[in-house]
């Protein structure tokens, strides 16, 4: 994740929603030091999230999981329409 995740607008308190029901921003990951949150005081509100150096260390563990998901996407989609 080289580019920050940019959130513009927002419906919930403390910018805790991405606009999709059930999908929350990385509040716990920020507290754990995995992501950096940059809030811009503007209208509409804007928040950027990016991985910290510490957060990037997880790529070694998560890359194989992502590769497995991509390799098995057809089966996953077939069983979970």
C-alpha positions in Angstrom: 0.0 0.0 0.0 2.2 2.8 -1.3 -0.6 5.4 -1.7 -2.7 6.5 1.3 -6.3 5.5 1.6 -8.2 8.8 1.3 -11.6 9.2 2.8 -13.7 12.2 1.9 -16.9 13.0 3.7 -18.1 10.6 6.3 -21.3 9.6 8.0 -20.2 8.5 11.4 -18.7 10.0 14.5 -14.9 10.5 14.4 -14.7 9.5 10.7 -15.3 5.8 11.7 -17.1 4.8 8.5 -16.1 4.4 4.9 -19.6 4.8 3.6 -20.2 1.1 3.3 -22.2 -0.6 6.0 -20.1 -2.8 8.3 -16.8 -1.5 7.0 -14.8 0.4 9.5 -11.5 2.3 9.2 -8.4 1.0 11.0 -8.9 2.6 14.4 -7.3 -0.3 16.3 -4.5 -0.6 13.7 -3.8 3.1 14.3 -3.6 2.5 18.1 -1.2 -0.4 17.5 1.1 1.7 15.3 0.3 -0.1 12.1 -1.3 2.8 10.3 -0.9 6.6 10.3 -4.0 8.8 10.3 -3.8 12.3 8.8 -7.0 14.4 9.2 -7.5 17.5 7.1 -9.8 20.1 8.6 -11.8 21.0 5.5 -15.3 20.6 4.0 -16.1 17.9 3.2 -13.9 16.2 5.8 -10.9 14.3 4.5 -8.8 11.6 6.2 -5.8 9.7 4.8 -4.6 6.4 6.2 -1.2 5.0 5.3 1.0 2.1 6.6 3.8 2.9 9.0 7.1 1.2 8.6 6.0 -1.1 11.4 2.8 -1.9 9.4 4.7 -2.6 6.3 6.5 -5.5 8.1 3.2 -7.4 8.0 3.5 -7.7 4.2 5.8 -10.7 4.5 3.1 -12.6 6.5 0.1 -11.3 4.5 1.4 -11.6 0.9 1.0 -15.4 0.8 -2.6 -15.1 2.1 -3.4 -12.6 -0.6 -1.7 -14.8 -3.2 -3.8 -17.8 -2.0 -7.0 -15.7 -2.2 -6.3 -14.6 -5.8 -5.4 -18.2 -6.8 -8.7 -19.5 -5.4 -11.0 -16.5 -6.2 -13.2 -18.5 -8.6 -13.9 -21.2 -6.0 -14.5 -18.5 -3.3 -16.9 -16.6 -5.4 -18.7 -19.8 -6.4 -19.3 -20.8 -2.8 -20.1 -17.3 -1.5 -22.3 -15.6 -4.1 
